[in-house]
Amino acid sequence: MRLVTALIFLATILIADNSSSYAQSDSEDVKVVIAAYHAALGALDAGKMDPLWAHDDTVMLVEPFDKVISLGWDAVKKTFDKEFGQLAELKVTQADGPHIQVRGNVAWYTGMTNASVEFKEGPSVENAPTFEAGVFEKRDGHWFLVSHTAFQVVRPR
């Protein structure tokens, strides 16, 4: 009986350890997608967003200068095309996080970035603290963005 109990205990530890390593691996994979997202922003290239996003009607995007929520992949792509067409330069640097949680085939994160933006026309913005949050779904073994929100943090004067 003690042997059976010991084997069950050992199996429980191995399963817990194994699921933990999967979660860590998934968390690292999500972190890679977040870094690729920031790189695509910096490249001002909507085409580089393509492999990072799910391409369906469920995806959502809110960028710091948006006045509406982009719903569906076509609207999200149009938002990036428009945004990148207005910018001469965009640099996003991770300041805190990303803080990632994974539950099965869904992951989410929050983080703070600093964004420096140079518009083709108009004033530039230097090191604007920006809060961002995203949701991912794992499909066919790959993590895809299904929702991303970013808001510039306004500091009282």
N, CA, C and O of each residue as an XYZ file, in Angstrom:
628
protein
N       0.820     -1.190      0.000
C       0.000      0.000      0.000
C       0.866      1.256      0.000
O       0.561      2.230     -0.688
N       1.954      1.224      0.782
C       2.848      2.383      0.822
C       3.492      2.618     -0.537
O       3.702      3.763     -0.939
N       3.806      1.534     -1.246
C       4.411      1.656     -2.572
C       3.435      2.336     -3.533
O       3.830      3.206     -4.309
N       2.164      1.939     -3.482
C       1.140      2.540     -4.340
C       0.989      4.020     -4.012
O       0.926      4.856     -4.914
N       0.932      4.340     -2.742
C       0.817      5.738     -2.323
C       2.025      6.535     -2.792
O       1.881      7.657     -3.279
N       3.201      5.970     -2.649
C       4.432      6.642     -3.082
C       4.424      6.853     -4.588
O       4.830      7.915     -5.062
N       3.973      5.866     -5.346
C       3.913      5.997     -6.808
C       2.907      7.060     -7.241
O       3.169      7.837     -8.159
N       1.757      7.087     -6.573
C       0.755      8.115     -6.879
C       1.318      9.502     -6.560
O       1.152     10.436     -7.345
N       1.975      9.633     -5.426
C       2.588     10.907     -5.036
C       3.634     11.331     -6.071
O       3.655     12.488     -6.493
N       4.498     10.402     -6.480
C       5.535     10.689     -7.468
C       4.910     11.088     -8.801
O       5.364     12.041     -9.435
N       3.879     10.375     -9.230
C       3.203     10.705    -10.485
C       2.590     12.099    -10.421
O       2.641     12.849    -11.395
N       2.011     12.443     -9.277
C       1.419     13.774     -9.100
C       2.480     14.856     -9.227
O       2.254     15.878     -9.874
N       3.623     14.637     -8.618
C       4.722     15.616     -8.704
C       5.200     15.746    -10.143
O       5.407     16.860    -10.624
N       5.377     14.638    -10.830
C       5.852     14.679    -12.214
C       4.860     15.388    -13.115
O       5.255     16.181    -13.970
N       3.572     15.110    -12.934
C       2.548     15.773    -13.748
C       2.537     17.265    -13.456
O       2.472     18.072    -14.383
N       2.599     17.646    -12.184
C       2.616     19.069    -11.816
C       3.848     19.743    -12.383
O       3.763     20.844    -12.927
N       4.995     19.088    -12.260
C       6.231     19.639    -12.808
C       6.134     19.806    -14.309
O       6.548     20.832    -14.848
N       5.591     18.806    -14.994
C       5.485     18.828    -16.437
C       4.546     19.936    -16.889
O       4.862     20.655    -17.837
N       3.400     20.092    -16.236
C       2.470     21.153    -16.624
C       3.075     22.515    -16.348
O       2.812     23.470    -17.079
N       3.883     22.618    -15.298
C       4.563     23.871    -15.000
C       5.550     24.220    -16.098
O       5.653     25.382    -16.490
N       6.280     23.226    -16.602
C       7.240     23.510    -17.666
C       6.517     23.888    -18.952
O       7.011     24.713    -19.722
N       5.325     23.278    -19.197
C       4.551     23.700    -20.362
C       4.125     25.152    -20.205
O       4.218     25.933    -21.152
N       3.660     25.517    -19.020
C       3.228     26.897    -18.782
C       4.392     27.862    -18.961
O       4.235     28.934    -19.545
N       5.572     27.470    -18.451
C       6.739     28.335    -18.623
C       7.087     28.458    -20.095
O       7.403     29.552    -20.562
N       7.037     27.362    -20.832
C       7.324     27.388    -22.253
C       6.299     28.260    -22.987
O       6.667     29.078    -23.831
N       5.008     28.083    -22.661
C       3.971     28.903    -23.274
C       4.174     30.373    -22.943
O       4.028     31.235    -23.809
N       4.510     30.658    -21.694
C       4.762     32.033    -21.281
C       5.916     32.642    -22.072
O       5.846     33.792    -22.507
N       6.971     31.862    -22.252
C       8.112     32.344    -23.050
C       7.707     32.552    -24.507
O       8.136     33.518    -25.138
N       6.883     31.649    -25.046
C       6.411     31.802    -26.431
C       5.572     33.070    -26.586
O       5.695     33.782    -27.583
N       4.723     33.349    -25.603
C       3.913     34.576    -25.636
C       4.834     35.792    -25.564
O       4.617     36.776    -26.271
N       5.849     35.731    -24.724
C       6.801     36.837    -24.610
C       7.484     37.115    -25.956
O       7.734     38.271    -26.298
N       7.780     36.072    -26.704
C       8.389     36.228    -28.033
C       7.424     36.952    -28.973
O       7.846     37.811    -29.747
N       6.138     36.614    -28.912
C       5.149     37.284    -29.764
C       5.027     38.757    -29.373
O       4.899     39.616    -30.245
N       5.065     39.057    -28.086
C       4.998     40.453    -27.634
C       6.189     41.232    -28.168
O       6.029     42.352    -28.651
N       7.377     40.656    -28.087
C       8.576     41.325    -28.613
C       8.462     41.523    -30.127
O       8.865     42.565    -30.644
N       7.920     40.539    -30.838
C       7.727     40.668    -32.290
C       6.697     41.760    -32.598
O       6.820     42.479    -33.590
N       5.684     41.874    -31.741
C       4.675     42.933    -31.905
C       5.339     44.306    -31.787
O       5.106     45.186    -32.615
N       6.158     44.482    -30.763
C       6.857     45.759    -30.588
C       7.809     46.024    -31.750
O       7.938     47.165    -32.194
N       8.475     44.988    -32.244
C       9.376     45.150    -33.392
C       8.596     45.551    -34.641
O       9.056     46.393    -35.411
N       7.422     44.958    -34.850
C       6.594     45.322    -36.001
C       6.126     46.765    -35.894
O       6.053     47.476    -36.896
N       5.805     47.203    -34.661
C       5.456     48.608    -34.463
C       6.629     49.495    -34.852
O       6.458     50.485    -35.564
N       7.819     49.140    -34.385
C       9.011     49.937    -34.678
C       9.375     49.951    -36.152
O       9.955     50.921    -36.641
N       9.042     48.886    -36.861
C       9.322     48.824    -38.299
C       8.276     49.584    -39.112
O       8.457     49.798    -40.311
N       7.176     49.993    -38.459
C       6.064     50.661    -39.136
C       5.598     49.841    -40.337
O       5.359     50.376    -41.419
N       5.476     48.537    -40.123
C       5.163     47.611    -41.200
C       3.967     46.742    -40.816
O       4.094     45.805    -40.028
N       2.799     47.068    -41.386
C       1.588     46.313    -41.084
C       1.726     44.855    -41.514
O       1.107     43.978    -40.912
N       2.518     44.585    -42.533
C       2.734     43.215    -42.987
C       3.392     42.353    -41.925
O       3.166     41.143    -41.884
N       4.202     42.958    -41.065
C       4.850     42.200    -39.999
C       3.877     41.867    -38.872
O       4.173     41.026    -38.023
N       2.713     42.528    -38.861
C       1.669     42.200    -37.891
C       0.919     40.939    -38.308
O       0.393     40.213    -37.464
N       0.874     40.684    -39.606
C       0.110     39.566    -40.163
C       0.296     38.241    -39.436
O      -0.699     37.634    -39.039
N       1.533     37.760    -39.242
C       1.683     36.442    -38.610
C       1.451     36.443    -37.101
O       1.424     35.376    -36.487
N       1.285     37.615    -36.492
C       1.121     37.709    -35.050
C      -0.333     37.653    -34.610
O      -0.626     37.367    -33.449
N      -1.235     37.924    -35.529
C      -2.656     38.061    -35.204
C      -3.483     36.908    -35.753
O      -3.172     36.354    -36.807
N      -4.539     36.552    -35.030
C      -5.567     35.670    -35.580
C      -6.290     36.469    -36.662
O      -6.507     37.671    -36.509
N      -6.655     35.815    -37.731
C      -7.308     36.508    -38.848
C      -8.776     36.130    -38.901
O      -9.205     35.367    -39.767
N      -9.537     36.670    -37.969
C     -10.969     36.398    -37.954
C     -11.714     37.602    -37.403
O     -11.110     38.623    -37.075
N     -13.015     37.473    -37.306
C     -13.869     38.592    -36.883
C     -13.881     38.817    -35.382
O     -14.543     39.741    -34.911
N     -13.160     37.990    -34.608
C     -13.195     38.129    -33.151
C     -12.097     39.032    -32.607
O     -12.159     39.428    -31.443
N     -11.093     39.372    -33.415
C      -9.966     40.142    -32.885
C     -10.362     41.597    -32.647
O     -11.253     42.140    -33.299
N      -9.654     42.215    -31.672
C      -9.962     43.596    -31.275
C      -8.668     44.365    -31.041
O      -7.673     43.803    -30.584
N      -8.694     45.653    -31.360
C      -7.522     46.500    -31.172
C      -7.952     47.903    -30.765
O      -8.883     48.476    -31.331
N      -7.244     48.449    -29.759
C      -7.380     49.857    -29.400
C      -5.974     50.387    -29.211
O      -5.243     49.934    -28.330
N      -5.597     51.349    -30.040
C      -4.293     51.985    -29.958
C      -4.443     53.325    -29.224
O      -5.556     53.833    -29.090
N      -3.324     53.902    -28.748
C      -3.419     55.127    -27.934
C      -4.153     56.298    -28.583
O      -4.768     57.096    -27.875
N      -4.107     56.421    -29.897
C      -4.742     57.572    -30.537
C      -6.084     57.220    -31.175
O      -6.690     58.063    -31.836
N      -6.558     55.981    -30.986
C      -7.831     55.554    -31.573
C      -9.012     56.190    -30.852
O      -8.974     56.450    -29.649
N     -10.057     56.428    -31.627
C     -11.309     56.930    -31.067
C     -12.391     55.847    -31.094
O     -13.463     56.014    -30.512
N     -12.097     54.735    -31.777
C     -13.027     53.605    -31.849
C     -12.234     52.312    -31.680
O     -11.011     52.291    -31.819
N     -12.955     51.240    -31.378
C     -12.350     49.918    -31.264
C     -12.380     49.271    -32.641
O     -13.429     49.227    -33.284
N     -11.239     48.771    -33.097
C     -11.187     48.029    -34.354
C     -11.599     46.593    -34.065
O     -10.970     45.910    -33.257
N     -12.659     46.139    -34.727
C     -13.192     44.792    -34.522
C     -13.028     43.982    -35.796
O     -13.473     44.407    -36.862
N     -12.395     42.820    -35.698
C     -12.158     41.954    -36.849
C     -10.820     42.249    -37.493
O     -10.325     43.374    -37.440
N     -10.237     41.222    -38.106
C      -8.896     41.358    -38.674
C      -8.823     42.448    -39.734
O      -7.845     43.195    -39.768
N      -9.831     42.563    -40.605
C      -9.776     43.592    -41.648
C      -9.691     44.986    -41.038
O      -8.919     45.818    -41.515
N     -10.461     45.251    -40.005
C     -10.434     46.566    -39.349
C      -9.107     46.783    -38.625
O      -8.566     47.889    -38.649
N      -8.576     45.741    -37.980
C      -7.292     45.852    -37.283
C      -6.190     46.189    -38.283
O      -5.375     47.076    -38.032
N      -6.159     45.491    -39.408
C      -5.137     45.739    -40.432
C      -5.241     47.169    -40.964
O      -4.226     47.839    -41.151
N      -6.467     47.633    -41.208
C      -6.669     49.011    -41.690
C      -6.158     50.023    -40.670
O      -5.582     51.045    -41.042
N      -6.368     49.742    -39.378
C      -5.883     50.640    -38.334
C      -4.364     50.746    -38.381
O      -3.812     51.844    -38.314
N      -3.685     49.600    -38.495
C      -2.224     49.645    -38.581
C      -1.762     50.362    -39.849
O      -0.827     51.160    -39.796
N      -2.404     50.089    -40.988
C      -2.036     50.776    -42.228
C      -2.154     52.290    -42.064
O      -1.261     53.036    -42.465
N      -3.256     52.734    -41.476
C      -3.490     54.173    -41.275
C      -2.466     54.749    -40.294
O      -1.850     55.780    -40.564
N      -2.292     54.074    -39.154
C      -1.372     54.550    -38.129
C       0.049     54.660    -38.678
O       0.708     55.685    -38.504
N       0.515     53.614    -39.334
C       1.889     53.614    -39.836
C       2.082     54.636    -40.949
O       3.185     55.148    -41.138
N       1.013     54.936    -41.688
C       1.090     55.960    -42.732
C       1.264     57.363    -42.178
O       1.739     58.252    -42.885
N       0.889     57.574    -40.929
C       0.987     58.891    -40.296
C       2.297     59.092    -39.536
O       2.607     60.206    -39.115
N       3.062     58.019    -39.362
C       4.253     58.091    -38.516
C       5.541     58.060    -39.322
O       5.650     57.376    -40.340
N       6.517     58.826    -38.832
C       7.858     58.766    -39.397
C       8.722     57.799    -38.597
O       9.634     57.170    -39.133
N       8.415     57.690    -37.294
C       9.188     56.794    -36.434
C       8.366     56.440    -35.203
O       7.593     57.254    -34.698
N       8.545     55.213    -34.730
C       7.893     54.745    -33.503
C       8.848     53.789    -32.809
O       9.317     52.821    -33.408
N       9.131     54.064    -31.553
C       9.985     53.190    -30.771
C       9.268     52.857    -29.476
O       8.872     53.747    -28.724
N       9.103     51.549    -29.222
C       8.431     51.083    -28.020
C       9.441     50.284    -27.204
O      10.039     49.329    -27.700
N       9.622     50.684    -25.952
C      10.559     50.012    -25.053
C       9.795     49.493    -23.844
O       9.052     50.237    -23.204
N       9.980     48.216    -23.533
C       9.301     47.619    -22.385
C       9.862     48.230    -21.104
O      11.076     48.213    -20.898
N       9.006     48.766    -20.243
C       9.441     49.385    -18.993
C       9.128     48.506    -17.786
O       9.887     48.488    -16.817
N       8.017     47.781    -17.841
C       7.633     46.884    -16.751
C       6.864     45.725    -17.359
O       5.946     45.933    -18.152
N       7.232     44.514    -16.996
C       6.583     43.344    -17.564
C       7.313     42.891    -18.816
O       8.489     43.203    -18.999
N       6.641     42.178    -19.656
C       5.230     41.866    -19.598
C       4.929     40.828    -18.523
O       5.699     39.893    -18.301
N       3.794     41.017    -17.864
C       3.321     40.088    -16.843
C       2.308     39.168    -17.519
O       1.206     39.588    -17.875
N       2.699     37.912    -17.688
C       1.951     36.958    -18.511
C       1.297     35.892    -17.638
O       1.898     35.377    -16.695
N       0.056     35.578    -17.978
C      -0.672     34.467    -17.348
C      -1.139     33.540    -18.468
O      -1.610     34.000    -19.508
N      -1.005     32.237    -18.248
C      -1.426     31.250    -19.242
C      -2.403     30.289    -18.584
O      -2.136     29.762    -17.504
N      -3.530     30.066    -19.234
C      -4.509     29.080    -18.783
C      -4.951     28.294    -20.016
O      -5.779     28.764    -20.797
N      -4.402     27.117    -20.180
C      -4.761     26.292    -21.332
C      -4.326     26.944    -22.625
O      -3.150     27.260    -22.809
N      -5.281     27.144    -23.522
C      -4.986     27.745    -24.824
C      -5.247     29.248    -24.869
O      -5.358     29.833    -25.946
N      -5.345     29.870    -23.689
C      -5.550     31.315    -23.606
C      -4.455     31.903    -22.721
O      -4.106     31.336    -21.686
N      -3.922     33.037    -23.138
C      -2.923     33.757    -22.342
C      -3.249     35.239    -22.402
O      -3.833     35.725    -23.371
N      -2.862     35.946    -21.352
C      -3.052     37.392    -21.339
C      -1.865     38.020    -20.650
O      -1.145     37.374    -19.887
N      -1.675     39.311    -20.940
C      -0.561     40.013    -20.309
C      -0.906     41.476    -20.113
O      -1.779     42.037    -20.775
N      -0.187     42.066    -19.180
C      -0.198     43.507    -19.002
C       1.246     43.961    -18.898
O       2.130     43.177    -18.552
N       1.475     45.196    -19.192
C       2.816     45.741    -19.095
C       2.805     47.241    -19.293
O       1.807     47.829    -19.710
N       3.921     47.834    -18.988
C       4.120     49.261    -19.229
C       5.261     49.403    -20.225
O       6.281     48.722    -20.125
N       5.073     50.293    -21.179
C       6.115     50.598    -22.147
C       6.343     52.101    -22.154
O       5.546     52.871    -21.618
N       7.431     52.494    -22.763
C       7.670     53.894    -23.081
C       7.663     53.991    -24.596
O       8.384     53.263    -25.278
N       6.842     54.896    -25.118
C       6.712     55.050    -26.564
C       7.219     56.421    -26.983
O       6.823     57.446    -26.427
N       8.088     56.419    -27.957
C       8.547     57.657    -28.585
C       8.008     57.653    -30.011
O       8.242     56.719    -30.779
N       7.281     58.717    -30.348
C       6.584     58.776    -31.623
C       6.975     60.049    -32.353
O       6.944     61.142    -31.789
N       7.345     59.889    -33.623
C       7.574     61.049    -34.482
C       6.558     60.981    -35.610
O       6.579     60.058    -36.424
N       5.674     61.962    -35.650
C       4.655     62.014    -36.692
C       5.244     62.656    -37.946
O       6.171     63.462    -37.863
N       4.700     62.294    -39.101
C       5.131     62.926    -40.345
C       4.747     64.402    -40.329
O       5.463     65.252    -40.859
N       3.610     64.687    -39.713
C       3.156     66.068    -39.550
C       2.694     66.246    -38.115
O       1.848     65.489    -37.639
N       3.230     67.225    -37.428
C       2.801     67.472    -36.059
C       3.907     67.211    -35.067
O       5.016     66.825    -35.434
N       3.590     67.428    -33.797
C       4.602     67.316    -32.747
C       4.994     65.857    -32.483
O       4.245     64.924    -32.774
N       6.183     65.703    -31.926
C       6.660     64.385    -31.527
C       6.308     64.137    -30.064
O       6.027     65.072    -29.313
N       6.326     62.877    -29.675
C       6.087     62.486    -28.294
C       7.291     61.668    -27.863
O       7.665     60.709    -28.537
N       7.906     62.043    -26.737
C       9.105     61.349    -26.256
C       8.798     60.548    -24.994
O       8.229     61.082    -24.042
N       9.165     59.292    -24.984
C       9.077     58.427    -23.801
C       7.737     58.529    -23.066
O       7.700     58.679    -21.845
N       6.656     58.447    -23.810
C       5.322     58.501    -23.214
C       5.039     57.177    -22.517
O       5.053     56.131    -23.165
N       4.783     57.198    -21.205
C       4.437     55.948    -20.526
C       3.101     55.431    -21.067
O       2.115     56.163    -21.144
N       3.101     54.158    -21.436
C       1.933     53.564    -22.077
C       1.609     52.236    -21.408
O       2.481     51.381    -21.252
N       0.355     52.070    -21.015
C      -0.126     50.811    -20.467
C      -0.611     49.971    -21.632
O      -1.294     50.475    -22.524
N      -0.262     48.690    -21.629
C      -0.789     47.815    -22.670
C      -1.238     46.489    -22.077
O      -0.710     46.023    -21.068
N      -2.222     45.901    -22.729
C      -2.743     44.604    -22.315
C      -3.126     43.844    -23.572
O      -3.614     44.426    -24.540
N      -2.901     42.539    -23.548
C      -3.229     41.727    -24.712
C      -3.738     40.364    -24.306
O      -3.468     39.866    -23.213
N      -4.490     39.772    -25.231
C      -5.013     38.419    -25.053
C      -4.565     37.600    -26.256
O      -4.591     38.069    -27.394
N      -4.149     36.354    -25.976
C      -3.673     35.441    -27.008
C      -4.477     34.157    -26.962
O      -4.979     33.760    -25.911
N      -4.593     33.511    -28.115
C      -5.139     32.164    -28.199
C      -4.096     31.290    -28.864
O      -3.427     31.703    -29.811
N      -3.967     30.072    -28.354
C      -3.060     29.105    -28.963
C      -3.861     28.292    -29.966
O      -4.802     27.585    -29.607
N      -3.471     28.405    -31.226
C      -4.146     27.696    -32.310
C      -3.099     26.921    -33.100
O      -2.091     27.484    -33.527
N      -3.336     25.658    -33.286
C      -2.403     24.792    -34.024
C      -0.973     24.928    -33.510
O      -0.022     24.909    -34.291
N      -0.827     25.064    -32.184
C       0.490     25.107    -31.569
C       1.166     26.465    -31.590
O       2.310     26.583    -31.150
N       0.488     27.500    -32.093
C       1.075     28.844    -32.160
C       0.188     29.833    -31.415
O      -1.038     29.718    -31.420
N       0.832     30.810    -30.773
C       0.107     31.851    -30.049
C      -0.187     33.019    -30.976
O       0.710     33.537    -31.641
N      -1.461     33.434    -31.017
C      -1.886     34.555    -31.850
C      -2.594     35.595    -30.996
O      -3.363     35.257    -30.096
N      -2.329     36.859    -31.286
C      -3.062     37.939    -30.639
C      -4.514     37.894    -31.073
O      -4.813     37.712    -32.253
N      -5.420     38.062    -30.111
C      -6.837     38.211    -30.428
C      -7.366     39.540    -29.894
O      -8.458     39.974    -30.261
N      -6.586     40.181    -29.026
C      -6.979     41.483    -28.501
C      -5.741     42.222    -28.006
O      -4.879     41.642    -27.344
N      -5.665     43.492    -28.333
C      -4.573     44.320    -27.819
C      -5.111     45.714    -27.553
O      -5.835     46.291    -28.365
N      -4.739     46.236    -26.397
C      -5.153     47.578    -25.995
C      -3.942     48.317    -25.459
O      -3.164     47.764    -24.682
N      -3.782     49.569    -25.873
C      -2.687     50.396    -25.366
C      -3.235     51.802    -25.100
O      -3.933     52.386    -25.928
N      -2.895     52.320    -23.921
C      -3.334     53.664    -23.539
C      -2.144     54.440    -23.006
O      -1.361     53.929    -22.204
N      -2.018     55.667    -23.455
C      -0.970     56.523    -22.898
C      -1.377     56.921    -21.487
O      -2.521     57.308    -21.246
N      -0.443     56.826    -20.566
C      -0.697     57.191    -19.175
C      -0.516     58.707    -19.070
O       0.542     59.243    -19.402
N      -1.545     59.373    -18.612
C      -1.497     60.830    -18.463
C      -1.147     61.151    -17.031
O      -1.805     60.694    -16.096
N      -0.117     61.933    -16.872
C       0.312     62.336    -15.533
C      -0.250     63.725    -15.217
O      -0.200     64.623    -16.058
N      -0.776     63.896    -14.020
C      -1.277     65.220    -13.646
C      -0.133     66.233    -13.612
O       1.008     65.896    -13.294
N      -0.459     67.454    -13.939
C       0.581     68.504    -13.942
C       0.657     69.172    -12.619
O       1.470     70.077    -12.430
